Amino acid sequence: MLARAACHDSFDLRALVPALAFAVLSAGLALATTMAAPQTGEMAVVFPPFTDERTAWALVSQAGGLVVAPTRVPNVVVAYAPDPQFQSRIARLGALFFIAARGLCANLPQPLEPS
């Protein structure tokens, strides 16, 4: 029993740090490649937290894009980028990053019209 306790005491969690860092970076890279926004077309534009929807829509228009739809998150808007320079223009106006417009950042479903 003493030998088992001595073995347990010598285990150091710091030995796992490189493996955990590699796992987190690999998962982040895999997620980034699957959620990458296209250069043109529909994309989710992510603004800083607490940016209201009206401001986000105005910034998309100011950068030359078109607002496609709101999302479930007020600081994220689905926009249509007419040209590859849209991302750099909207980034200068305060956008943080761009991702594919699906999942949490997808268009809100349209409500059904009463018949």
Secondary structure as the mmCIF struct_conf table of DSSP 4:
data_model
#
loop_
_struct_conf.conf_type_id
_struct_conf.id
_struct_conf.beg_label_comp_id
_struct_conf.beg_label_asym_id
_struct_conf.beg_label_seq_id
_struct_conf.end_label_comp_id
_struct_conf.end_label_asym_id
_struct_conf.end_label_seq_id
HELX_RH_AL_P HELX_RH_AL_P1 LEU A 2 ASP A 9
TURN_TY1_P TURN_TY1_P1 SER A 10 SER A 10
HELX_RH_3T_P HELX_RH_3T_P1 LEU A 13 LEU A 16
HELX_RH_AL_P HELX_RH_AL_P2 VAL A 17 THR A 34
BEND BEND1 MET A 35 MET A 35
STRN STRN1 ALA A 36 ALA A 36
HELX_LH_PP_P HELX_LH_PP_P1 ALA A 37 PRO A 38
BEND BEND2 GLN A 39 THR A 40
STRN STRN2 GLY A 41 VAL A 46
HELX_LH_PP_P HELX_LH_PP_P2 PHE A 47 PRO A 48
TURN_TY1_P TURN_TY1_P2 PRO A 49 PHE A 50
HELX_RH_AL_P HELX_RH_AL_P3 GLU A 53 GLN A 62
TURN_TY1_P TURN_TY1_P3 ALA A 63 GLY A 64
STRN STRN3 LEU A 66 PRO A 70
BEND BEND3 ARG A 72 VAL A 73
TURN_TY1_P TURN_TY1_P4 PRO A 74 ASN A 75
STRN STRN4 VAL A 76 ALA A 81
BEND BEND4 PRO A 82 ASP A 83
TURN_TY1_P TURN_TY1_P5 PRO A 84 GLN A 85
HELX_RH_AL_P HELX_RH_AL_P4 PHE A 86 ARG A 92
TURN_TY1_P TURN_TY1_P6 LEU A 93 GLY A 94
STRN STRN5 PHE A 97 ILE A 99
BEND BEND5 ALA A 101 ALA A 101
HELX_RH_3T_P HELX_RH_3T_P2 GLY A 103 CYS A 105
BEND BEND6 ALA A 106 ALA A 106
HELX_LH_PP_P HELX_LH_PP_P3 ASN A 107 PRO A 114
#
